[in-house]
Structure formats: structure tokens, C-alpha cells
Amino acid sequence: MFFEADALYYGRDDGSGKNIVNGPESVGLGKDGFGGTAGYRLTIGGAVADYDIDAGFMQLDTWNGSSQGEFMDAISFDADGPMGSNTLAPFTSLFQAASSGSMANDETTEN
């Protein structure tokens, strides 16, 4: 049997200045000072015959900052949106999902 307790500190990279939405209503990462948060992780486990079994629990405090707003125009999830529209930045997971796979060329489902 074993038990483990860890102190955690998570930070968010808000100093890069990258945009997560490009276009006339662009939104970047460096505007709100999201900072970091602390927490803890508990793990308990043991060995049974040829198997190791463990369970973990993690808790983080509330993040220091947040941002909200409303887009006045549609957002295109990939690079094929109308000229001058808001588009998700290429590094975001929604952009990646909209740009690959069987639905990548179906522009009617993404705004």
C-alpha cells in the first residue's frame, strides 16, 4: 500500500500575447493577468497479485482572473471563413478539430 500527497501550483501563460481569436474582434491571452492557482493532489494505491491499483484526487483553488464578452460577428472555426471574419487561431484545439477529419470541408456547420 502507498499514500502520496502533493502540493500543486498551476500557472497560465498569459504573457505570450498570442491571439486565440484573429480578426476584427481579436482576443488575446495577455490582457487579463490570469496568473496562477494552488491546490493539492492525493493518491492512494497498492499491489494486488500481479496488478497495481491506484486512485487519485486533485483540487485546485479558483483562478485569479477571467474574461468574458460577446462577439458581434460570427466566428469561423478554421481558416476558410468569409474575408474579414473572426477566426480561431491555428493553435487552438477547436481550430485543429475543424480543420481535419471527415467534416473539415463542410463549411455549413461551423459558424
C-alpha distances in whole Angstrom, upper triangle without the diagonal:
4,7,10,14,17,21,23,27,28,32,35,37,40,43,43,46,46,47,45,48,51,55,57,54,52,49,47,43,45,47,44,42,39,37,33,30,27,24,20,17,14,11,8,6,4,7,9,12,14,12,10,9,9,12,14,17,19,23,26,29,32,34,37,40,41,44,46,49,51,53,56,56,54,51,51,48,49,52,55,55,59,61,60,57,53,51,47,46,45,42,41,39,41,44,42,42,45,46,45,44,47,48,49,52,53,54,55,51,50,52
4,7,10,13,17,19,23,25,29,31,34,37,39,40,43,42,44,42,45,49,52,54,52,49,46,44,40,42,43,41,39,35,33,30,27,24,21,17,14,11,8,6,5,6,9,12,15,16,14,11,10,9,11,12,14,17,20,23,26,29,31,34,36,38,41,43,46,49,50,54,54,52,49,49,46,47,50,53,53,57,58,57,54,51,48,45,44,43,39,38,37,39,42,40,40,44,45,43,43,46,47,47,51,51,52,53,50,48,50
4,7,10,14,16,20,22,26,29,32,35,37,38,41,40,42,40,43,46,50,52,49,47,43,41,38,39,41,38,36,32,30,27,24,20,17,13,11,7,6,4,7,9,12,15,19,19,17,13,12,9,10,10,12,14,16,19,22,26,27,30,33,35,38,40,44,46,48,51,52,50,47,47,44,46,48,51,52,55,56,55,52,49,47,43,42,41,38,37,35,38,40,39,39,42,44,42,43,45,46,46,50,50,51,52,48,47,48
4,7,10,13,16,19,22,25,28,31,33,34,37,37,39,37,40,43,47,49,46,44,40,38,34,35,37,35,32,29,27,23,21,17,14,11,8,6,5,6,9,12,15,18,21,21,19,15,14,11,10,9,11,12,14,17,20,23,25,27,30,32,35,37,41,43,45,49,49,48,45,45,42,43,46,49,49,53,54,52,50,46,44,40,39,39,35,34,33,35,38,37,37,40,41,41,41,44,44,44,48,48,49,50,47,45,46
4,7,10,13,16,20,23,26,29,31,32,35,35,37,35,38,42,45,47,44,41,38,36,32,33,34,32,29,26,24,20,17,14,11,7,6,5,6,9,12,15,19,22,25,25,22,18,17,13,12,10,10,10,12,14,16,20,21,24,27,29,32,35,38,41,43,47,47,46,43,44,41,42,45,48,48,51,52,51,48,44,42,39,38,38,34,33,32,34,37,36,36,40,41,40,41,44,44,44,48,48,48,49,46,44,45
4,6,10,13,16,19,22,25,27,28,31,32,33,32,36,39,42,44,41,38,35,32,29,29,31,29,26,23,20,17,14,11,9,6,5,7,9,12,15,18,21,24,27,27,24,20,19,15,14,11,10,9,11,12,14,18,19,21,24,26,30,32,36,39,40,44,45,43,40,41,38,40,42,45,45,49,49,48,45,42,40,36,35,35,31,30,29,32,34,33,34,37,39,38,39,42,42,42,46,46,46,47,44,42,43
4,7,10,14,17,20,23,24,26,29,30,31,30,34,37,40,42,39,36,32,30,26,27,28,26,23,20,17,14,11,8,6,5,7,9,12,15,18,21,25,28,31,30,27,24,22,18,17,13,12,10,10,10,12,15,16,18,21,23,27,30,34,37,38,42,43,42,39,40,37,39,41,44,44,47,48,46,44,40,38,35,33,34,30,29,29,31,34,33,34,37,38,38,40,43,42,42,45,46,46,47,43,41,42
4,7,10,13,16,19,21,23,25,26,28,26,30,33,36,38,35,32,29,26,23,23,25,22,20,17,14,10,8,5,5,5,7,11,13,17,20,23,26,29,32,31,28,24,23,19,17,14,12,9,9,8,10,13,13,15,18,20,24,27,30,33,35,39,39,38,35,36,33,35,37,40,40,43,44,42,40,36,34,31,30,30,26,25,25,28,30,30,30,33,35,35,36,39,39,38,42,42,42,43,40,37,38
4,7,10,13,16,17,19,22,23,25,24,27,30,34,35,32,29,26,23,20,20,21,19,16,13,11,7,6,4,6,8,11,14,17,20,23,27,30,33,35,34,31,28,26,22,20,17,15,12,11,8,10,12,11,12,15,18,21,24,28,31,32,36,37,36,33,34,32,33,35,39,38,41,42,40,37,34,32,29,27,28,24,23,24,27,29,28,30,32,33,34,36,39,38,37,41,41,41,42,39,36,36
4,7,10,12,15,16,19,19,21,20,24,27,30,32,29,26,22,20,16,17,19,16,14,11,9,5,5,6,8,11,12,16,18,22,25,28,31,33,36,35,32,28,27,23,21,17,16,12,11,8,10,11,9,11,13,15,18,21,25,28,29,33,33,32,30,31,28,29,31,35,35,37,38,36,34,30,28,25,23,24,21,20,20,23,25,25,26,29,30,31,32,36,35,34,37,38,37,38,35,32,33
4,7,9,11,13,15,16,18,18,21,24,27,29,26,23,20,17,13,13,15,13,11,8,6,4,6,9,12,14,16,20,22,26,28,32,34,37,40,38,35,32,30,27,25,21,19,16,15,11,12,12,9,10,12,13,16,19,23,26,27,31,31,31,28,29,27,28,30,33,33,35,35,33,31,28,26,23,21,22,19,18,19,22,23,24,25,28,29,30,32,35,34,33,36,37,36,37,34,31,31
4,6,9,10,12,13,14,14,17,20,23,25,22,19,16,13,9,10,12,11,9,6,6,6,9,12,14,17,19,22,24,28,30,34,36,39,41,40,36,33,32,29,26,23,21,17,16,13,14,13,9,10,10,11,13,17,20,22,23,27,28,27,24,25,23,24,26,29,29,32,32,29,28,24,22,19,18,19,16,15,16,19,20,21,23,25,26,27,29,33,31,30,33,33,32,34,31,28,28
4,6,7,9,10,12,12,16,18,22,23,21,18,15,11,8,8,11,11,9,8,8,9,12,15,18,20,22,26,27,31,33,36,38,41,44,42,38,35,34,31,29,26,24,21,20,17,17,16,13,13,13,13,14,18,20,23,23,27,27,26,23,24,22,23,24,28,28,30,30,28,26,22,21,18,16,17,14,14,16,19,19,20,22,24,25,26,29,32,31,29,32,33,32,33,31,28,28
4,6,7,8,10,11,14,16,19,21,18,15,12,8,5,5,8,8,6,6,7,10,13,17,20,23,24,28,30,34,36,39,42,44,47,45,42,39,37,34,32,29,27,23,22,18,18,16,13,12,11,11,12,15,17,20,21,24,25,25,22,23,22,23,24,27,27,29,28,26,24,21,20,17,15,17,15,15,17,19,20,21,23,25,25,27,30,33,32,30,32,33,31,33,31,27,27
4,6,8,11,13,16,17,20,21,20,16,13,10,7,5,8,10,8,9,10,12,16,19,22,25,27,31,33,36,39,42,44,47,49,47,44,41,40,37,35,31,30,26,25,21,21,20,16,15,14,15,15,18,20,23,23,26,27,27,24,25,24,24,25,28,28,30,29,26,25,22,21,19,16,18,16,17,20,22,21,23,25,27,27,29,32,35,34,31,34,35,33,35,33,29,29
4,5,9,11,14,15,18,20,18,15,13,9,7,6,10,12,11,12,13,15,19,22,24,27,28,32,34,37,39,42,44,47,49,47,44,41,40,37,35,32,31,27,27,23,23,22,18,18,16,16,16,19,21,23,22,26,25,25,22,23,22,22,22,25,25,27,26,24,23,20,19,16,14,15,13,14,18,20,19,20,23,24,24,26,29,33,31,29,31,32,30,33,31,27,27
4,7,9,12,12,15,16,15,11,10,6,6,5,8,11,11,13,14,17,20,24,27,29,31,35,36,40,42,45,47,50,52,50,47,44,43,40,38,35,33,30,28,25,25,23,19,18,16,16,15,17,18,20,20,22,23,23,20,21,20,20,20,24,23,25,24,21,20,17,17,15,12,14,13,14,18,19,18,20,23,23,23,26,29,32,31,28,30,31,29,31,30,26,25
4,6,9,9,13,15,14,10,9,5,6,7,10,13,13,14,16,18,21,25,27,30,31,34,36,39,41,44,46,48,50,48,45,42,41,38,37,34,32,29,28,25,25,23,20,20,17,16,15,17,18,19,18,21,21,20,17,18,17,17,17,20,20,22,21,19,18,15,13,11,9,11,10,11,14,16,15,16,19,20,20,22,26,29,27,24,26,27,25,28,26,23,22
4,5,6,9,12,10,7,5,4,6,9,10,13,14,15,17,20,23,26,28,31,32,35,37,40,42,45,47,49,51,49,46,44,42,40,37,35,33,30,29,26,26,24,20,20,17,16,14,15,15,16,15,17,17,17,14,14,14,14,14,18,17,19,18,15,14,11,10,8,6,10,10,10,14,14,13,15,18,18,18,21,24,27,25,22,24,25,23,25,23,20,19
4,7,10,13,11,8,6,6,7,10,12,13,15,15,17,19,22,25,27,29,30,33,35,38,40,43,45,47,49,47,43,41,40,37,35,32,31,28,27,24,24,22,19,20,17,14,13,13,14,14,13,16,16,15,11,12,11,12,13,16,15,18,18,16,14,10,9,6,5,8,8,7,10,10,10,13,15,15,16,18,22,24,22,20,22,22,20,22,20,17,16
4,7,9,8,5,5,7,10,13,13,15,18,17,20,22,25,28,30,33,33,37,38,41,43,46,48,50,52,50,46,44,43,40,38,35,33,31,30,27,27,24,21,22,19,16,14,13,12,12,10,13,12,11,8,9,9,11,11,14,13,14,14,12,10,6,6,4,5,9,10,9,12,11,10,13,15,14,15,19,22,24,21,19,20,21,18,20,18,15,13
4,7,7,5,7,9,12,14,15,17,20,20,23,25,28,31,33,36,37,40,41,45,46,49,51,53,55,52,49,47,46,43,41,39,37,34,33,31,31,28,25,25,22,19,17,16,15,15,12,14,12,12,9,10,11,11,10,13,11,13,12,9,8,6,5,6,6,9,12,11,15,14,12,15,17,16,16,19,23,25,22,19,20,21,18,20,20,16,14
4,5,5,9,11,15,17,16,19,22,23,26,28,31,34,36,39,40,43,45,48,50,53,54,56,58,56,53,51,49,47,44,42,40,37,36,34,33,31,27,27,24,21,18,17,15,14,11,12,10,11,9,10,12,12,11,13,11,11,9,6,6,4,6,9,10,13,15,15,18,16,14,18,20,18,18,22,25,26,23,21,21,21,18,20,20,16,14
4,6,9,12,16,17,16,19,22,23,27,29,32,36,38,41,42,45,47,50,52,55,57,59,61,59,56,53,52,49,47,44,42,39,38,35,34,31,28,28,24,21,18,17,14,13,10,10,9,11,11,12,15,16,14,16,13,12,11,7,7,6,9,12,13,16,19,18,21,19,18,21,23,21,21,25,28,29,26,24,24,24,20,22,22,18,16
4,7,10,14,15,14,16,19,20,24,26,29,32,35,38,39,42,44,47,49,53,55,56,59,57,53,51,49,46,44,41,39,36,35,32,31,28,25,24,21,18,14,13,10,10,7,8,8,10,10,12,14,16,15,17,14,14,13,10,9,6,9,11,12,16,18,17,19,18,17,20,22,20,21,25,28,29,26,24,25,24,21,22,21,18,15
4,7,10,12,11,14,17,18,21,24,26,30,32,35,36,40,41,45,47,50,52,54,56,54,51,48,47,44,42,39,37,34,32,29,29,26,23,22,19,16,13,13,11,11,9,11,11,12,10,12,14,15,14,17,15,15,14,11,10,7,8,9,10,13,15,14,17,16,15,18,20,19,20,23,26,28,25,23,24,24,21,23,22,18,16
4,7,9,9,11,14,14,17,20,23,26,28,31,33,36,38,42,44,47,49,51,53,51,48,46,44,41,38,35,33,30,29,26,25,22,19,19,15,13,10,10,10,11,10,13,13,14,12,14,14,16,16,19,17,18,18,15,13,10,10,9,10,13,14,13,16,15,15,18,20,19,20,24,26,29,26,24,25,25,23,24,23,19,17
4,6,7,9,11,12,15,17,20,24,27,29,31,34,36,40,42,45,47,50,52,50,47,44,42,39,37,34,32,29,27,24,24,21,18,17,14,12,11,12,13,14,14,17,17,17,15,16,16,17,18,21,19,21,20,17,16,13,12,11,10,13,13,12,16,16,15,18,20,20,21,24,27,30,27,25,27,27,25,27,25,21,20
4,6,7,8,9,11,14,17,20,23,26,27,31,33,37,39,42,44,47,49,47,44,41,39,36,34,31,29,26,24,21,21,18,15,14,12,11,10,12,14,16,16,20,20,20,17,19,18,19,20,23,22,24,24,21,19,16,15,13,11,14,13,12,15,16,16,18,21,21,22,25,28,30,28,26,29,29,27,29,27,23,22
4,6,7,8,10,14,17,21,24,27,29,32,35,38,41,44,46,49,51,49,46,43,42,38,36,33,31,27,26,22,21,19,15,14,12,12,11,14,15,18,18,22,22,23,20,22,21,22,23,26,25,27,26,23,22,18,18,16,15,17,16,16,19,20,20,22,24,25,26,28,31,34,32,30,32,33,30,32,30,27,26
4,6,9,11,15,18,22,25,28,30,34,36,40,42,46,48,51,53,52,48,45,44,40,38,34,32,28,26,23,21,19,15,13,10,10,9,12,13,16,17,20,21,22,20,22,22,24,24,27,25,27,26,23,21,18,19,17,16,19,18,18,21,21,21,24,26,26,27,30,33,36,33,31,33,33,31,32,31,27,25
4,6,9,12,15,19,22,25,27,31,34,37,40,44,46,49,52,50,47,43,41,38,35,32,29,26,23,20,18,15,12,10,7,7,7,10,13,16,18,21,22,23,21,24,23,25,26,29,27,29,28,25,24,20,21,19,18,21,20,19,21,22,23,25,27,27,29,31,34,36,34,32,35,35,32,33,31,28,26
4,5,9,12,16,19,23,25,29,32,35,38,42,44,47,50,48,45,42,40,36,34,30,28,24,22,18,16,14,10,8,7,9,10,14,16,20,21,24,26,26,24,26,26,27,28,31,30,32,31,28,27,23,23,21,20,22,20,20,22,23,24,26,28,29,30,32,35,38,36,34,37,37,35,36,34,30,29
4,7,9,13,16,20,22,26,28,32,35,38,41,43,46,45,41,38,36,33,30,27,24,20,18,14,13,11,7,6,5,7,9,13,16,19,21,24,26,26,24,26,24,26,28,31,30,32,32,29,27,23,23,20,19,22,19,18,20,21,23,24,26,27,29,31,33,36,34,32,35,35,33,35,32,29,28
4,7,11,14,17,20,24,26,30,33,36,39,42,45,44,40,37,35,32,29,25,23,19,17,13,12,11,8,6,7,10,13,16,20,23,25,28,29,29,27,29,27,29,30,34,33,35,35,32,30,26,26,23,22,24,21,20,22,24,25,26,28,30,31,32,35,38,36,35,38,38,36,38,35,32,31
4,7,10,14,16,20,23,26,29,33,36,38,41,40,37,33,32,28,26,22,19,16,14,10,9,9,6,7,9,11,15,18,22,25,27,30,31,31,28,30,28,30,31,35,34,37,37,34,32,28,27,24,23,25,21,20,22,24,26,26,28,30,31,32,35,38,36,35,38,38,37,38,36,32,32
4,7,11,13,17,20,24,27,30,33,36,39,38,35,31,29,26,23,19,17,13,10,7,6,7,6,7,10,13,16,19,23,26,28,32,33,33,30,32,30,32,34,37,36,39,39,37,35,31,30,26,26,27,24,22,23,25,27,28,29,31,33,34,36,38,37,36,40,40,39,40,37,34,34
4,7,10,14,17,21,24,27,31,33,37,36,33,29,27,23,21,17,14,11,9,6,6,9,9,10,14,16,20,23,27,30,32,36,37,36,34,35,33,34,37,40,39,42,43,40,38,34,33,30,29,30,26,25,25,28,30,30,31,34,35,36,37,40,39,39,42,42,41,42,39,36,36
4,7,10,14,17,21,24,27,30,33,33,30,26,24,20,17,14,11,7,5,4,6,9,11,13,16,18,22,25,28,31,33,37,38,37,35,36,33,35,38,41,41,43,44,42,40,36,34,31,30,31,28,26,26,28,31,31,31,34,36,36,37,40,39,39,42,42,42,43,39,37,37
4,7,10,14,17,21,24,27,30,30,26,23,20,17,14,11,8,6,6,7,9,13,14,17,20,22,25,28,31,34,36,40,41,40,37,38,35,37,40,43,43,46,47,45,42,38,37,33,32,33,29,28,27,30,32,32,32,35,37,37,38,41,40,40,44,44,43,44,41,38,39
4,7,10,13,17,20,23,26,26,23,19,17,13,11,7,6,4,7,9,12,15,17,20,22,24,27,29,33,36,37,41,42,40,37,38,35,37,40,42,43,46,47,45,43,39,37,33,33,33,29,28,26,29,32,31,31,34,36,35,36,39,39,39,42,43,43,44,40,38,39
4,7,10,14,17,20,24,23,20,17,14,11,8,6,5,6,9,12,15,18,20,23,26,27,31,33,36,39,41,44,45,43,40,41,38,40,43,45,45,49,50,49,46,42,40,36,36,36,32,31,29,32,35,34,33,37,38,38,38,41,41,41,45,45,45,46,42,40,42
4,7,10,14,16,20,20,16,13,11,7,6,4,6,9,12,15,18,22,23,26,29,30,33,35,38,41,42,46,46,44,42,42,39,40,43,46,46,50,51,50,47,43,41,37,37,36,33,31,30,32,35,34,33,37,38,37,37,40,40,41,44,45,45,46,43,41,43
4,7,11,13,17,17,14,11,9,6,6,6,9,12,15,18,22,25,27,30,32,33,36,38,42,44,46,49,49,47,45,45,41,43,46,49,49,53,54,53,50,47,44,41,40,39,36,35,33,35,38,36,36,39,41,40,39,42,42,43,47,47,48,49,45,44,45
4,7,10,13,14,11,7,5,4,6,9,12,15,18,22,25,28,30,33,35,36,39,41,44,46,47,51,51,49,46,46,42,44,47,49,50,54,55,54,52,48,46,42,41,40,37,36,33,36,39,37,36,40,41,40,39,42,42,43,47,47,48,49,46,44,46
4,7,10,11,9,6,6,6,10,12,16,19,22,25,29,32,33,36,39,40,43,44,48,50,51,54,54,52,49,49,45,46,49,52,53,56,58,57,55,51,49,45,44,43,40,39,36,39,41,39,39,42,44,42,41,43,45,45,49,49,51,52,48,47,49
4,6,7,6,4,6,9,12,15,19,22,25,28,32,35,36,40,42,42,45,47,50,52,53,56,56,54,51,50,46,47,50,53,54,58,59,59,56,53,50,46,46,44,41,40,37,40,43,40,39,43,44,42,41,44,45,46,50,50,52,53,49,48,51
4,6,5,6,7,11,14,17,21,24,28,31,34,37,39,42,44,45,47,49,52,53,54,58,57,55,52,51,48,49,52,54,55,59,61,60,58,54,52,48,47,46,43,42,39,41,44,42,40,44,45,43,42,44,45,47,50,50,52,53,50,49,51
4,6,8,10,14,17,21,24,27,31,34,38,40,42,45,47,48,50,52,55,56,57,60,60,57,54,53,49,50,53,55,57,60,62,62,59,56,53,50,49,48,44,44,41,43,46,43,42,46,46,44,43,45,46,48,51,52,54,55,51,51,53
4,7,10,14,17,20,24,27,31,34,37,40,41,44,46,46,49,50,53,54,55,59,58,55,52,51,47,48,50,53,54,58,60,60,57,54,51,48,47,45,42,41,38,41,43,40,39,43,44,41,40,42,44,45,48,49,51,52,49,49,51
4,6,10,13,17,20,23,27,30,34,36,37,41,43,43,45,47,49,51,52,55,54,52,49,48,44,45,48,50,51,55,57,57,54,51,48,44,44,42,39,38,35,38,40,37,36,40,41,38,37,39,41,42,46,46,48,49,46,45,48
4,7,10,13,17,20,24,27,30,33,34,37,39,40,42,44,47,49,49,53,52,50,47,46,42,43,46,49,50,54,55,55,52,49,46,42,42,40,37,36,33,36,38,36,35,39,40,38,37,39,41,42,45,46,48,49,45,44,47
4,7,10,14,17,21,24,28,30,32,35,37,37,40,41,44,46,47,51,50,48,45,44,41,42,45,47,48,52,54,53,50,47,45,41,40,39,36,35,32,34,37,35,34,38,39,37,36,38,39,40,44,44,46,47,43,42,45
4,7,10,14,17,20,24,27,28,31,34,34,37,38,42,43,45,48,48,46,43,43,39,40,43,46,47,50,52,51,48,45,42,39,38,37,34,33,30,33,35,33,33,36,38,36,35,38,39,40,43,43,45,46,42,41,43
4,7,10,14,17,21,23,25,29,31,31,34,35,38,40,42,45,45,43,40,40,37,39,42,44,45,48,50,49,46,43,40,37,36,36,32,31,28,31,34,32,31,35,36,35,34,37,37,38,42,42,43,44,40,39,41
4,7,10,14,17,20,21,25,27,28,31,32,36,38,39,43,43,41,38,38,35,37,40,42,43,46,48,47,44,40,38,34,34,34,30,28,26,29,32,30,30,33,35,34,34,36,37,37,41,41,42,42,39,37,39
4,7,10,14,16,18,22,24,25,28,29,33,35,37,40,41,39,36,37,34,36,39,42,42,45,47,45,42,39,37,33,33,33,30,28,26,28,31,30,29,33,35,34,34,37,36,37,41,40,41,41,38,36,37
4,7,10,13,15,18,20,21,24,26,30,32,34,38,38,37,34,35,32,34,37,40,40,43,44,43,40,36,34,31,30,30,27,25,24,26,29,28,28,31,33,33,33,36,36,36,39,39,39,40,36,35,36
4,7,10,12,15,18,19,22,24,28,30,32,36,37,36,33,35,32,34,37,40,39,42,44,42,39,35,34,30,30,31,27,25,24,26,29,29,29,32,34,34,35,37,36,37,40,40,40,40,37,34,35
4,7,8,11,14,15,19,21,25,28,30,34,35,34,31,33,30,32,35,38,37,40,41,39,36,33,31,28,28,29,25,23,23,25,28,28,28,31,33,33,34,37,36,36,39,39,38,39,36,33,34
4,6,9,12,14,17,20,24,27,29,33,34,34,31,33,31,34,36,39,38,41,41,39,36,33,32,29,28,30,27,25,25,26,29,30,30,32,34,35,37,39,38,38,41,40,40,40,37,34,34
4,6,9,10,14,16,20,23,26,29,31,30,28,31,29,31,34,36,35,38,39,36,33,30,29,26,26,28,25,23,23,24,27,28,29,31,33,34,35,38,36,36,39,38,37,37,34,32,31
4,6,8,11,14,18,21,24,27,29,28,26,28,26,29,31,34,33,35,36,33,31,27,26,23,23,25,22,20,21,22,25,26,27,29,31,32,34,36,35,34,37,37,35,36,33,30,29
4,7,11,14,18,21,24,27,29,29,27,29,28,30,32,35,34,36,36,33,31,27,27,24,24,26,24,22,23,25,27,28,29,31,33,34,36,39,37,36,39,39,37,38,35,32,31
4,7,10,14,18,20,23,25,26,24,26,25,28,29,32,31,32,33,30,28,24,24,22,22,24,22,20,22,23,24,26,27,28,30,32,35,37,35,34,37,36,34,35,32,29,28
4,7,11,14,17,20,22,22,20,23,22,25,27,29,27,29,30,27,24,21,21,19,19,22,20,18,19,20,22,24,25,26,28,30,32,34,32,31,33,33,31,31,29,26,24
4,7,11,13,16,18,19,17,20,20,23,24,27,25,26,27,24,21,18,18,17,17,21,19,17,19,19,20,23,24,24,26,29,31,33,30,29,32,31,28,29,27,23,22
4,7,10,13,16,16,15,19,19,22,24,25,23,24,25,22,20,16,17,16,18,21,20,18,19,18,20,23,23,23,26,28,30,32,29,28,30,29,27,27,24,21,19
4,7,10,12,14,13,17,18,21,22,24,21,22,23,20,17,14,16,15,17,21,21,18,20,19,20,23,24,23,25,28,30,32,28,28,29,28,25,25,23,20,17
4,6,9,10,11,15,16,19,21,22,19,19,20,17,15,12,14,15,17,21,21,19,20,18,19,23,23,21,24,27,29,30,26,26,27,25,22,22,20,18,15
4,6,7,8,12,14,17,18,18,15,15,16,14,11,9,11,12,15,19,20,18,19,17,17,21,21,19,22,25,27,28,24,23,24,23,19,19,18,15,12
4,7,9,13,16,18,19,19,15,15,16,13,11,10,13,15,18,21,23,21,22,20,20,23,24,21,23,27,29,29,26,25,25,23,20,19,19,16,13
4,7,10,13,15,16,15,12,11,12,10,7,7,10,13,16,19,21,19,21,18,17,21,21,19,20,24,26,26,23,21,21,20,16,16,16,13,10
4,7,10,12,13,13,9,10,12,11,7,7,9,11,14,17,19,17,18,15,14,18,18,15,17,20,22,23,19,18,18,16,13,13,12,10,6
4,6,9,10,11,8,10,12,10,7,5,5,7,11,13,15,13,14,11,11,14,15,12,14,18,20,20,17,16,16,15,12,13,12,8,6
4,6,7,7,5,8,10,10,7,6,5,7,10,11,14,12,13,10,9,12,12,9,11,14,17,17,14,12,13,12,9,10,10,6,5
4,7,8,8,11,13,14,10,9,6,5,9,9,11,9,10,6,5,9,9,6,8,11,14,15,12,10,12,11,9,11,10,6,7
4,6,7,10,12,13,11,10,6,6,8,8,11,10,11,8,5,8,9,6,6,10,12,14,11,9,10,11,9,12,11,8,10
4,6,9,10,11,10,10,7,8,9,8,12,12,13,12,8,10,12,9,8,12,15,16,14,11,11,13,10,14,14,11,12
4,7,9,11,10,11,9,11,12,12,15,15,16,14,11,13,13,10,9,12,15,15,13,10,9,10,8,11,12,10,11
4,6,8,6,8,7,10,12,13,16,16,17,14,12,14,15,11,12,15,17,18,15,12,11,11,8,10,12,9,8
4,6,6,9,9,13,15,16,20,19,20,18,15,18,19,15,15,19,21,21,18,16,14,14,10,12,14,12,10
4,6,9,10,14,15,16,20,20,22,20,17,20,21,18,17,21,23,24,21,18,17,17,14,16,17,15,14
4,7,9,13,14,16,19,19,22,19,17,20,22,19,19,22,25,26,23,20,19,20,16,18,19,16,14
4,6,10,12,15,18,17,19,16,14,18,19,16,16,20,23,24,20,18,18,17,14,15,16,13,10
4,7,9,12,15,14,16,14,12,16,17,15,15,19,22,23,20,18,18,18,14,16,16,12,10
4,6,9,12,11,13,11,8,12,14,11,12,16,19,20,17,15,16,16,13,15,14,11,10
4,6,8,7,9,8,6,9,11,10,11,14,17,19,17,14,16,17,14,16,15,11,11
4,6,6,9,9,7,9,12,12,11,15,18,21,19,16,18,19,17,19,18,15,15
4,6,8,9,6,7,10,10,9,12,15,18,17,14,16,18,17,20,18,15,16
4,7,9,7,7,11,12,11,13,16,20,19,16,19,20,19,22,20,17,18
4,6,5,6,9,10,11,13,16,19,17,15,18,19,18,20,18,15,16
4,5,5,6,9,10,11,13,16,15,14,17,18,17,19,17,14,16
4,5,5,6,8,10,12,15,13,11,15,15,14,16,13,10,12
4,5,5,6,9,12,14,12,10,13,14,13,15,13,10,12
4,6,5,6,9,13,12,10,13,14,14,17,15,13,15
4,5,6,7,10,9,8,12,12,13,15,13,11,14
4,6,8,9,7,5,9,9,9,12,10,8,11
4,7,9,8,5,8,10,10,14,12,10,13
4,7,7,5,8,11,12,15,14,13,16
4,6,6,9,10,13,15,14,14,17
4,6,7,8,12,14,12,13,17
4,6,5,8,10,9,10,13
4,6,8,10,10,9,13
4,6,9,10,10,13
4,6,6,8,11
4,6,6,8
4,6,7
4,6
4
